[in-house]
Amino acid sequence: DTVRLQDTDLRFERVETRMVSRILPVLEPPRHGRVTGHLVLDGTPQSLGVDGDVAFTEPASGTSHVTAAGTIGVNGDVRLTDFVLRFNPLQAGLAKAAISELPTNGAITGSARLTGVWKGMLTVDSDLTFRDPRAPASRVLAAGRVDAGNENPLHDMRVTLSPLYLDVLREEMPDL
């Protein structure tokens, strides 16, 4: 038997993530707050079309707004196909809860297109701008492959810094 979703349109408003975690323990967010938005799903777990627009509000860093479109497949590994994320913005404090090396203050805007295996080899094409009230905006364009399962994770990576301001990062990463 195969589960298939067809033109499924989920809409939700101010849903508490603590409640979701109690119902679905596998969905444990890095921070708790309220989620509002909609998610259109179409396909099977092995090839699920996703089109979503979600805002997440939490006390520590405020509201993050992310849209996502593309295909996710789960068959042992999680595979992304032309999966586009747009950050309008993503609060840096929320991102830091998931990736500890990131700065705490400010916001990230822009987009990233991902294709490949999550926690494996991913092709990335991104254009992200980091804004912190303490410094001018920093822009990072990156295209190439990232291998999360490898000691040397970057492959054929092309990065453009246009510009990159390190003063804010040095406050939180003194070794930089």
N, C-alpha and C positions, 0 to 999 in steps of 0.2 A: 504494500500500500504506500502511495506517495501523497504527501500533503501538498496541496497546490492552492495558492492564494491568487485570486483573480480580481484585479481592480479594487483591492481592499484599501479603503481610505479611513485611517484612524485619526480622529481629532481628540485632543486632550487639552485641558486648561487647568493650570495651577495644581498639577498632580505632585504630591509629596514623594520624593524618591525613597524615603524611609519605608513608606508603605509598599512601594514597588519591590524593594529589597526583601521585605518580609514574604511577599507572595512569590517572587522569583529570586531566590538567594544567589543565583549565578550572575545576576545583574547588580553588582555592587559598585556604585560610582565612587570616584576618588573623593568627592564631597557630596554632602546632602543639601537639597534645596527643592525648588519647585520647577516643574517642566511644563511648558505650554507649546502647542504647535500642531502640526499634522504630519502624517507619514503615509505615503501611498506605496503599497507593496504588491508585486505581481510576479508569480512564478513559484518555483519549488525551493526547498532549502539549499539545493545544489546550485541553483541559478535564480536568485531572487532580485528582481528589479526593485530599486529603492528610489523614491523621490520624497525628500523630507525637508521640513522647515521647522526648526526647534529653537526655542529660547529657554535657557536655564538660568534661574536666579538663585543665588545663594548669598548669605550675609557677608562672607569674608571678602568677596571680590566683585559682587554685583551681577549684572546680567550679561551672559554670553549668548550670541545669536549665530547659529550655524545652519547652513543648508547643505544637503547632500543629495547627489544623484549618481546613479550607476548601478552596477550589479555586484552582489555579494553571493558567494557560494561557500557552503560549509559541507565538507566531505573529508573529515579528519582535520585538514587545515582550513583556514579561512582564506579564500581567494577573492580579490577585488579586481573588477574589470572596468576600466574607464570610470573609476569612482572619483567624483569631483566633490571636494569639500570647499565651501566658501565661509569665511569667518567675517562676521559683520557686527561687532567684533567678537573675538574670543578673548576673554579676560586673561591676562598673563598669570594671575593668581590661581585660576582654575587649571590652566595648562601645567603650571608648576606642580600641582597636586598629583598629576599623572607622570610628569617628566621633571624630576627634581633639579636638573641642571639649568632649567629656564629661570629667568628673572621673575620676581614676585609682583612688581608694579607694572602698570601700563596695560596696553591692549594690542592684539594682533589682528590685522585685517588682511584680506587677500584670499587667494585660492591655492589649492593643491590638487593635482590629478594623480591618482594612485592606481597602478595595475600590477598585480602579482600576488605573492603569498605573504600575508601578514605574519610577522615573526619569521620571515624567510626573505627571499629576494623580491624587492618592490622597485618598479620603475616609478620615478617621481618627477613631476614637472610642477614647480610651485613659484608663486610670486607673492611674497609676504612682506608686510610693512609692520614694524614694531614701533608703537608710540608710547612714550613715557613722558609725563609732564615735566620731568627734570632735564630733558634733552631734546634735540631735534629728532625727527623720525629717521629710523634706519630701515632700509629696504634690502631684502635678500631674495635673489632669483636663483633657483637651483633646478638643475635637470640632470638626470642620470639614474643610477641604480644604487639602492641601499640594501645590504644583506644583514638583517638583524641577527642572524645566526652565525656570524663570522667575526673573528677578531679584527679584521680589516674591512669594515662594513661598507666603505664607499667604493663604487666601481664606475669608471667613466663619468664622474660627477663634474659638472660644470657649474660653478657658483659665481654670481656677480653680486658685489656689494655696492649699493648705489644710493647713498653712502652707508657706511656702518659706523655708528658712534659708540665707542667702547666705554666712555666715562660711566654711564649708568650700570653697565655690566660689571665693571671693575668694583663697584661698591658691593655687589653681591657675590662676585667671584674674584677675590683678591689675587689669585694666582694667574689671572688672565694677563 
